[in-house]
């Protein structure tokens, strides 16, 4: 393995910049859609439908990362982000926005597995600390991107903001090509053998337990990128405020990553599983009665913290199940919830909000996650 310091610096800085650009893409897409007069279901479709492609790409990306190296997949990921930004510059309606969203989601589906795999290998004695620091870099980038997206759009207009995102994405791509490999011995198993191995993981009960935690980790992202912008727009929030409110979601995971990276262990997984699920339920319920910016901001920040707990727990669980040689493949299989939740939730909750209103939708979703939290012992008895 190379000296960990240059790898760590390049990885964390690249992750921060990529998350900033990708976060801007994801907040600008629903805001631009609202300005074009698209419906709640249309906005949910822009966020959710592209995840159908990313489910496949997650497996492909995990196989390629184990076969050719995590750094190669991150280079491809950063390049796709440039294409997504370029497509957004030319967007003018639902289908062109869908193209940009699909490219951004493909980039996102190829980022997490190799980045987390690379970070977990930087310290064999305390991988949780490295994963926590990576998580802090990721969410700091998201905080900057989600804040800047709406602010710049309100100040400079959408077209100029889209161009700035494209330029920043090019800088991130160049940084990605400076990434050195983390493992000196690559190859061995074929892509088919790696993919078959990932598929076999999906029949194991332990994998399905990890899928529930990765689904929970993706909930804050999925609903704050689709449901909450429309909800806040209906409350009369200006675009800049909506962007900042969404960005508040990223504060919690930064704190969780730095403070609890070494504390979230397999021995305590039941406790943190219940905390993550319960936190999601309480914050979604609170959103139903929050018409002002302060309480709603606290609910969104709480969502980010709960999702951050579930995210770190899922990564630590995946490290426990894997070796360095198959780390990316295992993370791809057990983290599949990161693709499933953002695909299903915007569509399901968007439909529920259109049919029954935001209040009833928040109430039902919040109670669902609270029930899972209270049933943690049963979940572990069935799936552990």
N, C-alpha and C positions, 0 to 999 in steps of 0.2 A: 504493500500500500504506500502511496506517496505521503509526503509530509501533510498532516491533516490541516495545518493552518492556512496555506494558500487555497486548498480545496474548500475549506469552510468559508473563508472570506468570499471567494467567487460564487459559491453556492448560495450563501445567505443574501449577498447583494443582488445577485441575479433573481433570486426568489422574490425579494422585496420589490424590485422594479417590475417583474412580470405581473405580480399581484396588483400593483398600482395600475398598470395599463389594462389588465383584464378586468379589474374592478370598475374602471372608468367605462369600459365597453358595456359591462352588464348594467350599470346604472343609467347610462345614456340610452340604451335600447328601449326600456319601458318608458322613460321620460319622453323620448322622441315619438314613440308610439302613441302616447297620450296626446301629444301636441298635434298628431295627425288624425286624432279622433277615433282611434281604435278602441274596441270594447275591452272589458275586463277579461273575457274569454280569449280574445285575440292576444292580449298581452301575456296571459298565462300560456298560450300556445307558443308564443315566441320564446319563452323561457323553457317550457317543458318538452315540447316535441323534439328539439334537437338532441335531447338526451337518449333517444332511441339509437342514434348512431354511436354515442359515446359508450354505451354498454359494450358494444363489440370492440371499440377502440381500446377500452380499458384492458381487455384480455390481450389484444394484439400488442399494446404498449408494454404490458408486463412481460410478455414473452420476448419481445425485442430487447427490452432492457436487460433481462438476464442473459440473453444470447450475445448482444453486442455492446452492452455497457449503458449505465444510467445516463452518462453525459451525452451520448448520441440522441437519446430520446428527448432530453431537455432541449437540445439544439433544434430538433424538429418541432417541439412544442412552442418555442419562442418564435420560430419562423411562421407557424400557423397564426400566431397572435398578430403578426404584421399583416397577413392576408385578411384577417378579420377586421382590422382597423381600416385597411384599404377599401374593403367592401362597404363598411359603414360610411366612408366618405362619399360613396356613390348611391347610398340608400335613399329611396323616396317613397316607399310604400311597404305593405305587409311582407311581400315575397322577397324584396331586397333586404329588408330587416331580418327576415328568416335566414337568408344566406349568411349574413354577418354573424348572427347568433349561432348558427351551426358551426362556423369556423372557430368562433370563440369557445364554444363548448368542446369541440375537438381538441383545441389547445389545452383547455382545462382538464380534459380526460387524460391527457398525456403528461401532465405536470406532476400530479400528486404522488403517484407510485414511484417513479425514479427519484424524485426529490427526497421523499421520506426514506426510501431505501438507502440512498447515499448518505443522508444524515445519520441514520441508525448505525452505519458502519464506521463513523468517525470516532466512536468510543465504544469499545466492546464491554467496558466495565459499567458504563452508565449511559446506555442508549436513550433513556428517557430524557436526560438533560439535553442531549443534542436535538432530539425531536421537539422538545419544548422550546429551544432557541430557534429552530426552524419555524415552528408555529408562530412565535413572536414576530419573526421577520415577515412571514406570510401575511399575518393580519395587520401588521403595521403598514405594509404595502396596500392592503385592501382599504384600510382606514384612509390613507392618503388618496387612493383612487376614487373611492366612493364619495369622499368629500369634494374633491376637485371636479369630478364629473359634472355635477349639477351647478356648482358655483361658476365654473368656466362657461357652461352652456348659457347660464343666465347673464353673464357678463359679456362674453365674446360672441355668443350665438353658436348654434349647433355646428355649422360648417367649419368654422375656425377651430372649434374644440376637437372635432373629428380629425383634422389635420395634425393637431398637436399630439393626439393620442397615437397616430400613425408614426410620427417621428420618434416619440418615446419608445414605441415598440421596436423600431429598428435598432435603437441603442441597446435595448434588452437582448435582441437577437445577437448582436455583436459580442455582448458580454457572455452569452451562452456558448459561443464558439471558442471562448477562452477557458472553458471548463476542462480540467484534466480528468482522466479516468480514475475512479476510486479503487477498482480492482485490476490487478495486473494480469490475472488469468481469466480470460473470457472464453466463451464457446463451450465445448463439451456436448451437452444435449442439443438436439435439433429443436427448431421452433415448434414442430409438431409434438415432440415429446414434452416440451414445456407446457404447451397449450393443453394437452391431454392431462397432464398433472394438475393444472389449475381446475379443469373440469371435474376431476375426481374429488377435489377439495369440496365441491359444492354438494356432495352427498353426505358430508360429515356434519353431525349435529353441532359441533363446536364452531364450524364455519358459519352456520346460520345464526348462532349467538352473536358472532362478530358482525354479521350483516345487519343485525338490529341496531348495534351501536354505531355503525357507519351511517345507517339511515338517519338516526337521531342527530349525528354530527352535521348532516347536510340540511336539516330542517331550517335552521336560521337563514342560511344562504337561499334556499329555494323560495321561502315565502317573503323575505324582505326584498328580493329582487323582482317579485312579480305582484303579490297581493298588497303589500304595504304601500308601494308608490301610488297605486290606484286609490287605496283607502285614504291616504293622506291628501291626495289631490281632491277627493270628495269633501274633505274637511276644510279645504281652502288654503292648504299650505302652499307657498310658492316653491318653484323648482329648486332653488338653492337650499331652502330649509329641508325639503324632501331628501336631497342628496346627503346633507349633513346628518339627518336623522337615521338614514340607512347606514351611514358610515359608523355611527355609534356602536353598531353591532360588533365591529372589529376591536373595540377597546377591551372587552371582556376576554377574548382568547389571547390577546397579548399578555394580559396579567396572568391568566391561567398558565400559559406556556412558560413564563419566567418563574412563577411562584410554585407551580405544582408539577413541573416536569419530572422531578425525581421522586415525588410523593405518590404519583399514580402508578401503582404496581399491581401485579397479578394477585398478590395476597389481599389487596383491598378492592378488587374489581367489582364485587357486588355493591359495595357502598357507593362507589363512584358511578356505577350504572344507574342506581336509583336516584342519585343526585342529579345526573344529567337529564333523565327522563322527567323527573319531578319539576326541575327548573323550567324545562320547555313548557310543560303543562301550565304552570302558574303564570308564566309571562304571556302565553297566548291568551289565557283567560283574562288577564289584566288589560290586554289590548282592547277587549270588548267594551270596557268602561272608561277608556282614556281618550278624551276629545282634545286635550291640551298637549302642548309639546313636551312638558316636563315628565308627566306620567308615562306618555307613550315612549319617550326617549329612554326612560328607566326600563320599560318592558323590552325594548329592542336590545338595550345593553345586556339585560338579563338573558335574553335569548342567545346572545353571542357567548356569554359565559357558560351557559348550559351546553351549548353545542361544542365549545372548546373542551369541556370536560369529556364529553363523549368522543370527540375526535382524538384526543391524546390517549384515552383508554383503548380505543380501537387500534391505534398504532402499536401501543405496548403489547396488546394481545397478539397482534400479527407477528411482532418480533419474537415473542415467546413460542410461536408455532413454527418458526422458520430458521433456516441457516442463511449465511451471507450469500451463498450460491443460488438460492431460490427465493431470496427475500422479496424481489419485485413481483414474482409470480404469486406468492402467497398474499402480498398486500393487494394485488389486483383482484384476487378472488374474494378476500374477506372485506375489502373496501367497496364492493360493488354497490352498496347502499348509497354511496356518494353519487352514483348515477341514477339510481332508482327513485330516490326521494325527490330530487329537484325536477324529475320528469313527471312524476305522478301528482305531487302536492299542488303545483300551480294550476293544473287542469282540474283536479278534484275540488280544491278550495275555491277556485275561480268560478266553477259551476255552482257550488253551494252559495257563494256570495251573490251571484246573479239571481239564484232562485229564492233564497230566504233572507238575504241581507248579511252584512258583515257581522252584526252582533251574534246571530245564531250560529254562523260559521265558526267564529272564534270560540264560542261556548262549547260546541261539539268537539273541536280539535283539542282544546285545552283539557277537557275531561278525559279524552282518549289517552293522552300522554300521562296524566295523573294516575289513571288505572294501571298503566304499564309499570309505573314507578312503584305503586303499592303491590303489584304482583311480581316484583323482582325475584323473590325466592322461588316462585312457581316457574318463572322463565328459566332460571338456572337449573332447576330440577329437570325440566324437559329437555333443555338444549346443552347443558354442560356435560 
